[in-house]
Amino acid sequence: MNYSTLKKTVALSFASLMVAGLANAQTDSTKTTATTTSSETSTAKVFGGLGQYRKFSIGINGGATSQSLATGGSTDFQNKKISLGYGISLKEQLAHSFALQLDLNGGKIKGENPVSAAGTYRDTYVSYDTKFWQASLSAVVNVATIDFIRRKNAVNFYFKAGGGLAIYDPTVTRNGGAGNVTNHFKNPGSDDSHYVKELVIPVGAGVKFRLSDAVALDLGYTQNYVDGDNLDGFNRAYPTKDHYSYAYAGLDFTLGSKSKPVLEWVNPVAMMYDELYDAALRQEVEALKGRVANVETAVNDLKKDSDGDGVADQFDKCPGTAAGSVVDGSGCVIVFPKDTVATPVATAYSNIQFEFDSSVLRTSSYPVLDATSADLRSSGSAVEVDGFASSEGTAAHNLSLSKDRANSVKTYLVNSGVDAKKVKVKGYGETNPIADNSTEEGRVLNRRVQFKKK
């Protein structure tokens, strides 16, 4: 099979695959259009990792090669001739906008020189015909990967650049005077290898159209820079470098399970929207709202003051007080005595009275304490000093207050000369009242220290 026949066969095969891909894409598009929410939004999470996507794809392409570049420049031959190129690719998508792609390309590159005014060819070089194979690894960067109109991206524009190895066999036709002579550039007079190997840098751009979740149409253009001036078999302007371009159309086929979305076509904005309105997340938010409402209700219950006396119901020991009443810290009405309480007779071991929520000795208590001290010092007796409190406030506070009152009395006695070992202190809090705690008169009497002589 000659090269011309091979070229026709490859072109027909490629055209058949394109038609099949378009037909399959049309069917898939009909299926996906009927659904309002894609499978991507129901399975993929914004920070779910690469394992939730289809990342690998394989592509085939075919197109035209030329010695000229779109950005300017050509080989050492003046006239370009369009030839056939073809290739396959394997790509791994590593992010929404970045991928690594392995390309294997082949084909021919041709050019010729025009007849000069003198009827001769440029430096006797008539034309060249280079058969090439090329393998390269490129980084592919997608631009405009977010579509604010559709849930899935339908079009991706991309740039790519990389490096690789080109293997090619230039054959050159020259005017030998008696006629044209065609020879290989390398080893023209022997049967040894005629292939040249050089580094190549491909730089290109393109656009992809999503035909379905599994198939995409790829249109691209690549400029290939060869690290040598021998691609056309002519070193006329050495050490300049040769180059060629490849314009192509192809199909990309995504590999992997159909239950996973294709990373290249995922729309990150749509994913974030779907995750924000995920049913499970909404349920968690509603449950959180319910818990917050319960806390607010509990706080309101703690602040509730049914009788309006300024003391919350939880701490109000006298609920239902009349409006405008003056109450103490426990919500009980304070009754102010009209007459001053009579000063107790200065009799030893009489009860010592205290002000509300205070452990400070009254000056009126000094005569009783002095009499008690004198008796203890003269008799050498021991005494137990017992502190008490009225029922305002909590029981723990009243117990601590009663101990402080007893210690105040002990301190006075010791400072007046009584042996500290002879004085024992106890606190009883609001227990053992000697009067009614529901009246102010009774509570005044219960704020006391009393003696128990041993």
C-alpha positions as CSV (number, residue, x, y, z in Angstrom):
1,M,0.0,0.0,0.0
2,N,1.5,3.3,-1.1
3,Y,1.4,6.5,1.0
4,S,-1.4,8.1,-1.1
5,T,-3.7,5.0,-0.5
6,L,-2.8,5.1,3.2
7,K,-3.7,8.7,3.4
8,K,-7.1,8.2,1.9
9,T,-7.8,5.2,4.2
10,V,-6.9,7.2,7.3
11,A,-9.0,10.2,6.2
12,L,-12.0,7.9,5.5
13,S,-11.6,6.1,8.9
14,F,-11.4,9.4,10.8
15,A,-14.5,10.8,9.0
16,S,-16.4,7.7,10.0
17,L,-15.4,8.0,13.6
18,M,-16.4,11.7,13.6
19,V,-19.9,10.9,12.3
20,A,-20.3,8.1,14.8
21,G,-19.3,10.4,17.6
22,L,-21.7,13.2,16.5
23,A,-24.6,10.7,16.3
24,N,-23.8,9.3,19.8
25,A,-23.5,12.8,21.2
26,Q,-26.8,13.9,19.7
27,T,-28.5,10.9,21.4
28,D,-26.8,11.6,24.7
29,S,-27.7,15.3,24.5
30,T,-31.4,14.4,24.1
31,K,-31.2,12.3,27.2
32,T,-29.5,14.8,29.4
33,T,-31.6,17.7,28.3
34,A,-34.7,16.1,29.7
35,T,-33.2,16.3,33.3
36,T,-33.0,19.5,35.1
37,T,-30.2,18.5,37.5
38,S,-27.1,16.7,36.2
39,S,-25.6,13.7,37.9
40,E,-22.6,15.8,38.7
41,T,-24.5,18.0,41.2
42,S,-25.9,15.0,43.0
43,T,-22.6,13.1,43.5
44,A,-19.7,15.4,43.4
45,K,-18.7,17.6,46.3
46,V,-16.6,20.8,46.1
47,F,-13.8,19.4,48.2
48,G,-14.5,15.8,47.6
49,G,-11.2,15.0,45.9
50,L,-10.2,13.7,42.4
51,G,-11.5,10.2,43.1
52,Q,-15.1,11.3,42.5
53,Y,-14.5,12.3,38.9
54,R,-13.6,10.8,35.5
55,K,-10.2,12.2,34.7
56,F,-8.8,10.2,31.8
57,S,-9.6,10.6,28.1
58,I,-8.3,9.3,24.8
59,G,-8.5,11.3,21.6
60,I,-7.9,10.9,17.9
61,N,-7.4,13.7,15.4
62,G,-6.5,14.5,11.9
63,G,-5.7,17.6,9.9
64,A,-3.3,19.5,7.8
65,T,0.4,20.2,8.3
66,S,2.3,23.2,6.9
67,Q,5.9,24.5,7.0
68,S,4.5,28.0,7.8
69,L,3.4,29.3,11.2
70,A,0.4,31.5,12.0
71,T,2.7,33.8,14.0
72,G,5.1,34.2,11.0
73,G,8.0,32.2,9.6
74,S,8.7,29.3,7.3
75,T,11.4,26.8,6.4
76,D,14.2,27.3,3.8
77,F,11.7,26.6,1.0
78,Q,9.6,29.5,-0.2
79,N,6.3,27.8,-1.2
80,K,4.4,25.7,1.3
81,K,2.4,22.6,0.4
82,I,-0.4,21.4,2.7
83,S,-0.1,17.8,3.8
84,L,-1.9,15.3,5.9
85,G,-1.2,14.9,9.7
86,Y,-2.9,12.6,12.3
87,G,-2.5,11.7,15.9
88,I,-3.8,10.2,19.1
89,S,-3.7,11.6,22.6
90,L,-4.0,10.4,26.2
91,K,-4.9,13.0,28.8
92,E,-5.3,13.1,32.6
93,Q,-7.3,16.0,34.0
94,L,-5.8,17.1,37.3
95,A,-8.1,20.0,38.0
96,H,-11.0,21.9,36.5
97,S,-8.5,24.0,34.4
98,F,-5.3,21.9,34.2
99,A,-4.3,18.6,32.6
100,L,-1.3,16.7,31.3
101,Q,-1.6,15.3,27.8
102,L,0.6,12.8,25.9
103,D,0.4,13.3,22.1
104,L,1.6,10.9,19.4
105,N,1.5,12.5,15.9
106,G,2.6,11.5,12.4
107,G,2.3,12.7,8.9
108,K,4.2,14.6,6.2
109,I,5.5,18.1,5.7
110,K,6.2,19.4,2.2
111,G,7.5,22.5,0.5
112,E,9.0,23.7,-2.8
113,N,11.0,26.5,-4.4
114,P,9.7,28.5,-7.4
115,V,11.5,28.7,-10.7
116,S,13.7,31.8,-10.7
117,A,13.9,34.3,-13.6
118,A,17.0,32.6,-14.9
119,G,15.2,29.3,-15.0
120,T,17.1,27.7,-12.1
121,Y,16.0,26.7,-8.6
122,R,17.1,28.3,-5.4
123,D,20.5,26.8,-4.7
124,T,19.4,23.9,-6.9
125,Y,16.8,22.8,-4.2
126,V,13.5,22.0,-5.9
127,S,11.3,20.5,-3.1
128,Y,11.3,18.4,0.0
129,D,9.0,15.7,1.5
130,T,9.5,14.9,5.2
131,K,7.8,12.0,6.8
132,F,7.7,12.5,10.6
133,W,6.7,10.9,13.9
134,Q,6.5,12.9,17.1
135,A,5.8,12.1,20.8
136,S,5.3,15.0,23.3
137,L,4.0,15.7,26.8
138,S,2.2,19.0,27.3
139,A,0.5,20.9,30.0
140,V,-3.0,21.9,29.0
141,V,-4.7,25.0,30.7
142,N,-8.4,25.5,30.2
143,V,-9.6,29.1,30.3
144,A,-13.1,30.4,31.0
145,T,-14.0,27.1,32.8
146,I,-17.0,28.6,34.6
147,D,-20.3,28.9,32.7
148,F,-22.8,31.2,34.4
149,I,-25.6,30.3,31.9
150,R,-25.5,26.5,32.0
151,R,-25.1,24.0,34.7
152,K,-22.4,22.2,32.7
153,N,-19.7,23.8,30.6
154,A,-20.4,23.4,26.9
155,V,-17.3,25.0,25.5
156,N,-13.7,25.0,26.8
157,F,-10.9,27.1,25.4
158,Y,-7.4,25.9,26.1
159,F,-3.7,26.6,25.7
160,K,-1.0,24.0,25.8
161,A,2.8,23.8,25.7
162,G,5.3,21.0,26.3
163,G,8.3,19.1,25.0
164,G,9.0,15.9,23.2
165,L,11.0,14.1,20.5
166,A,10.5,14.3,16.8
167,I,11.8,11.5,14.4
168,Y,11.7,12.4,10.8
169,D,13.1,11.5,7.3
170,P,13.6,14.4,5.0
171,T,13.9,13.6,1.3
172,V,15.1,16.4,-0.9
173,T,14.7,16.8,-4.7
174,R,17.5,18.8,-6.3
175,N,18.2,20.0,-9.9
176,G,21.3,18.1,-11.0
177,G,21.6,19.6,-14.4
178,A,20.6,16.5,-16.3
179,G,17.4,16.3,-14.4
180,N,15.9,16.3,-10.9
181,V,17.5,13.9,-8.3
182,T,15.7,12.9,-5.1
183,N,17.8,11.7,-2.1
184,H,17.4,11.2,1.7
185,F,18.9,14.0,3.8
186,K,20.6,11.5,6.1
187,N,22.8,8.8,4.6
188,P,21.7,9.5,1.0
189,G,24.0,7.0,-0.6
190,S,23.4,4.0,1.7
191,D,20.7,1.8,3.1
192,D,21.4,2.9,6.7
193,S,18.8,4.6,8.8
194,H,17.5,7.8,7.2
195,Y,15.7,9.2,10.3
196,V,16.8,12.3,12.2
197,K,16.0,12.7,15.9
198,E,15.6,16.1,17.4
199,L,13.9,17.8,20.4
200,V,10.7,19.5,19.6
201,I,8.6,22.1,21.6
202,P,4.8,22.2,20.7
203,V,2.9,25.3,21.6
204,G,-0.8,25.6,20.7
205,A,-4.4,26.6,21.4
206,G,-7.8,25.2,20.7
207,V,-11.4,24.9,21.6
208,K,-13.5,21.9,22.7
209,F,-17.2,21.4,22.4
210,R,-19.0,19.0,24.7
211,L,-21.1,16.7,22.6
212,S,-22.0,14.5,25.5
213,D,-20.6,13.4,28.9
214,A,-18.4,10.9,27.1
215,V,-17.5,12.7,23.7
216,A,-16.1,16.1,22.8
217,L,-15.2,17.7,19.5
218,D,-11.6,19.1,19.6
219,L,-10.5,21.8,17.2
220,G,-6.9,23.0,17.6
221,Y,-3.7,24.5,16.2
222,T,-0.2,23.7,17.2
223,Q,3.1,25.3,16.3
224,N,6.0,22.9,16.6
225,Y,9.6,24.3,17.1
226,V,12.3,21.8,16.1
227,D,15.8,22.0,17.7
228,G,17.5,21.7,14.3
229,D,17.7,23.2,10.8
230,N,17.2,19.9,9.0
231,L,13.4,19.3,9.0
232,D,13.4,20.3,5.3
233,G,16.7,18.7,4.5
234,F,18.3,22.1,3.7
235,N,20.7,23.9,6.1
236,R,20.6,27.1,4.1
237,A,20.2,29.6,7.0
238,Y,22.0,27.5,9.7
239,P,22.0,27.9,12.7
240,T,18.3,28.9,12.5
241,K,15.7,26.3,13.6
242,D,13.0,24.7,11.5
243,H,9.4,24.5,12.5
244,Y,6.0,23.4,11.2
245,S,2.3,23.8,12.2
246,Y,-0.5,21.3,12.6
247,A,-4.2,22.3,12.4
248,Y,-6.5,19.5,13.4
249,A,-10.0,18.3,14.3
250,G,-10.7,15.4,16.5
251,L,-12.8,13.5,19.0
252,D,-12.0,13.0,22.7
253,F,-13.5,10.0,24.5
254,T,-13.8,10.1,28.3
255,L,-12.8,6.9,30.1
256,G,-14.3,5.6,33.4
257,S,-17.6,4.8,35.1
258,K,-20.6,6.7,33.8
259,S,-21.8,7.2,37.3
260,K,-19.0,9.7,37.9
261,P,-19.0,13.3,36.4
262,V,-16.3,14.4,33.9
263,L,-13.9,16.7,35.7
264,E,-13.2,18.7,32.5
265,W,-16.8,19.7,32.1
266,V,-17.8,20.3,35.7
267,N,-19.0,23.8,36.5
268,P,-17.6,24.6,40.0
269,V,-20.2,27.4,40.6
270,A,-23.1,24.9,40.0
271,M,-21.4,22.4,42.4
272,M,-21.2,25.0,45.1
273,Y,-24.8,26.0,44.6
274,D,-26.0,22.4,44.8
275,E,-23.9,21.7,47.9
276,L,-25.3,24.8,49.6
277,Y,-28.8,23.6,48.9
278,D,-28.1,19.9,49.7
279,A,-31.1,18.3,51.4
280,A,-29.0,16.9,54.3
281,L,-27.4,20.2,54.9
282,R,-30.7,22.0,54.9
283,Q,-32.0,19.4,57.5
284,E,-28.9,20.1,59.7
285,V,-29.6,23.9,59.5
286,E,-33.2,23.4,60.4
287,A,-32.2,21.2,63.4
288,L,-29.8,23.8,64.5
289,K,-32.5,26.4,64.3
290,G,-34.7,24.2,66.6
291,R,-31.9,23.9,69.1
292,V,-31.3,27.6,69.2
293,A,-35.0,28.2,69.7
294,N,-35.0,25.8,72.6
295,V,-32.1,27.6,74.2
296,E,-33.9,31.0,73.7
297,T,-37.0,29.5,75.4
298,A,-34.9,28.3,78.3
299,V,-33.3,31.7,78.7
300,N,-36.6,33.4,78.7
301,D,-37.9,31.0,81.3
302,L,-34.9,31.9,83.5
303,K,-35.7,35.6,83.1
304,K,-39.4,35.2,83.9
305,D,-40.7,37.3,86.8
306,S,-44.4,36.6,87.3
307,D,-45.0,39.0,90.2
308,G,-42.8,41.8,88.8
309,D,-40.8,42.3,91.9
310,G,-37.4,42.2,90.1
311,V,-36.5,38.7,91.3
312,A,-36.8,35.9,88.7
313,D,-39.3,33.1,89.5
314,Q,-36.5,30.6,89.8
315,F,-35.0,32.5,92.8
316,D,-38.2,34.0,94.2
317,K,-38.9,32.5,97.6
318,C,-41.9,34.6,98.1
319,P,-43.9,34.4,94.8
320,G,-47.0,36.6,94.3
321,T,-45.8,39.7,96.2
322,A,-48.1,42.7,95.7
323,A,-47.1,45.3,93.1
324,G,-44.9,48.0,94.4
325,S,-43.6,46.0,97.4
326,V,-40.0,46.5,98.4
327,V,-38.4,43.0,98.5
328,D,-35.0,41.5,99.4
329,G,-32.8,39.4,97.3
330,S,-35.0,36.3,97.7
331,G,-38.2,38.2,96.6
332,C,-39.6,38.5,100.1
333,V,-41.1,41.8,101.3
334,I,-38.9,43.8,103.6
335,V,-40.7,45.1,106.7
336,F,-38.9,48.1,108.2
337,P,-39.5,48.3,112.0
338,K,-41.0,51.5,113.3
339,D,-39.1,51.3,116.6
340,T,-35.5,50.7,117.1
341,V,-34.6,47.3,118.5
342,A,-33.8,47.6,122.2
343,T,-30.1,47.1,123.1
344,P,-29.7,43.8,124.8
345,V,-28.7,43.8,128.5
346,A,-25.0,43.4,128.8
347,T,-25.2,39.9,130.2
348,A,-22.5,37.4,129.6
349,Y,-23.3,34.8,127.0
350,S,-26.3,36.7,125.6
351,N,-26.9,36.4,121.8
352,I,-24.9,38.6,119.5
353,Q,-27.1,40.2,116.7
354,F,-25.9,41.2,113.2
355,E,-27.0,43.3,110.4
356,F,-28.5,41.8,107.1
357,D,-25.8,39.9,105.2
358,S,-23.0,41.1,107.5
359,S,-20.5,39.5,109.8
360,V,-19.3,42.8,111.3
361,L,-19.8,43.2,115.0
362,R,-22.1,46.0,116.2
363,T,-20.7,48.4,118.8
364,S,-23.8,47.6,120.8
365,S,-22.5,44.0,121.2
366,Y,-19.2,45.0,122.9
367,P,-20.6,45.0,126.5
368,V,-21.9,41.5,126.1
369,L,-18.6,40.3,124.6
370,D,-16.6,42.0,127.3
371,A,-18.7,40.4,130.0
372,T,-18.4,37.0,128.3
373,S,-14.6,37.4,128.0
374,A,-14.2,38.3,131.7
375,D,-16.1,35.2,132.7
376,L,-14.1,32.9,130.5
377,R,-10.8,34.3,131.7
378,S,-11.7,34.0,135.3
379,S,-13.3,30.6,135.2
380,G,-11.0,29.1,132.6
381,S,-14.0,27.5,131.0
382,A,-14.4,26.6,127.3
383,V,-17.2,27.8,125.1
384,E,-18.7,26.9,121.7
385,V,-19.6,29.8,119.5
386,D,-22.5,29.0,117.1
387,G,-23.3,31.2,114.1
388,F,-26.7,31.5,112.5
389,A,-28.3,33.4,109.6
390,S,-31.8,34.3,108.4
391,S,-33.3,32.6,105.3
392,E,-32.5,35.3,102.7
393,G,-30.3,34.0,99.9
394,T,-29.1,30.5,99.2
395,A,-28.4,27.9,101.9
396,A,-24.7,27.7,100.9
397,H,-24.2,31.4,101.3
398,N,-26.0,31.5,104.6
399,L,-23.8,28.7,105.9
400,S,-20.7,30.6,105.0
401,L,-22.1,33.8,106.5
402,S,-22.9,32.0,109.8
403,K,-19.3,30.8,110.1
404,D,-18.0,34.3,109.4
405,R,-20.2,35.7,112.2
406,A,-19.0,33.1,114.7
407,N,-15.3,33.8,113.7
408,S,-15.9,37.5,114.3
409,V,-17.0,36.8,117.9
410,K,-14.0,34.4,118.4
411,T,-11.6,37.0,117.2
412,Y,-13.0,39.6,119.6
413,L,-12.7,37.2,122.5
414,V,-9.2,36.1,121.7
415,N,-8.1,39.7,121.3
416,S,-9.5,40.4,124.7
417,G,-7.3,37.7,126.3
418,V,-9.4,34.5,126.0
419,D,-7.3,31.4,125.2
420,A,-8.0,30.6,121.5
421,K,-8.0,26.9,122.4
422,K,-10.9,27.4,124.7
423,V,-13.1,28.8,121.9
424,K,-14.7,26.4,119.3
425,V,-16.6,27.8,116.3
426,K,-19.5,26.3,114.4
427,G,-21.8,27.6,111.6
428,Y,-25.4,26.4,111.2
429,G,-26.6,28.6,108.3
430,E,-30.3,29.3,108.2
431,T,-31.1,26.1,110.2
432,N,-32.4,26.2,113.8
433,P,-34.2,29.6,113.6
434,I,-35.5,31.0,116.9
435,A,-38.1,33.2,115.1
436,D,-40.3,33.2,112.1
437,N,-38.3,33.9,108.9
438,S,-41.4,35.1,107.0
439,T,-41.3,38.4,109.0
440,E,-38.5,40.9,109.2
441,E,-38.8,40.9,113.0
442,G,-38.1,37.2,113.1
443,R,-35.3,37.4,110.5
444,V,-33.6,40.1,112.7
445,L,-33.5,37.7,115.6
446,N,-32.2,34.8,113.5
447,R,-29.1,36.8,112.4
448,R,-27.2,35.9,115.6
449,V,-24.3,34.2,117.3
450,Q,-25.1,32.3,120.5
451,F,-22.8,30.7,123.1
452,K,-22.8,27.2,124.5
453,K,-20.7,27.0,127.6
454,K,-18.7,23.8,128.2
